Amino acid sequence: TISTDKVRHDRPPSPIFVPQPRGVDMETQVEDSDLFDFDVEVEPIVQTIVGSTLEKSLAEVIEEIDLEEEFEAREVFELVRISERLECERVEQNDVRKRAERVRRQVQHVKHEADAKESVKNSSASTFAHSYVGDVVSDVFENLHSAGFFFDPLIREIEETFLPWLEEGVHSSILMAHDNERAVDIVVANTVGLQQTRKNEAAAQYAAILAAIQQVEDDRIREEARLLEEAEAAAAVAADEAAQAAAQAEADAAAAEGEAGAEGAVEGEGNAA
């Protein structure tokens, strides 16, 4: 039989291929500020960024100003439109009022002419009546006066109207004065009683306020004493803790000095050996 399998040989792995360097390697010393200075090189970049930011900000501000001006112009236009509409309404109302006034004046003129005609007619009738019945009327009035049908209206009004009214008014005034005196006496008595009551209530409230103030003052004194005791106790505890910390620090320092001395002795022996 013939074996076709590949012959396997035990060998180490192939090394990594490293190409042969070309040329001559050189080196030089470069300081931090020889090739790149951040403060100098970053200035134009910062200027560009700041300039672009300022331009964008300026553009936004200009846009906002334009919007505000547009809103203001719109408000002005709206105010002008409203004022023009109100002016038109005022003119229309004025025209309507003038028309109504013209109609009223026409009606008044017609009525005045009718009243004038009626006055002329009545005057003519009165003149005609006086001219024809004047003597008759005078005779009738003389006969009635002699019969006692006519009297002085002023004296009759004083006797029948004014004197009874005056008497009734004086009587009611006297009764009202008595009622007012009684009401004033009652009000004065009530006021004096109310004043005494309020005085007593104020005295009681003042005493209660003084007691409350004294109680608050006593509570404050007790609270201050308690806080002082707590502060003294806290100060004593802090002093004890500080003393303990200082003693511990001294002990640690002494131990550190001892260890340092032992290490120095060991190093000295090593150097000697």
ABEGO torsion letter per residue (X at the ends): XBBABBBBBBBBBBBBBBBBBBEBBBBBBBBAAAABBAAAAAAAAAAAAAAAAAAAAAAAAAAAAAAAAAAAAAAAAAAAAAAAAAAAAAAAAAAAAAAAAAAAAAAAAAAAAAAAAAAAAAAAAAAAAAAAAAAAAAAAAAAAAAAGABBBAAAAAAAAAAAAAAAAAAAAAAAAAAAAAAAAAAAAAAAAAAAAAAAAAAAAAAAAAAAAAAAAAAAAAAAAAAAAAAAAAAAAAAAAAAAAAAAAAAAAAAAAAAAAAAAAAAAAAAAAX
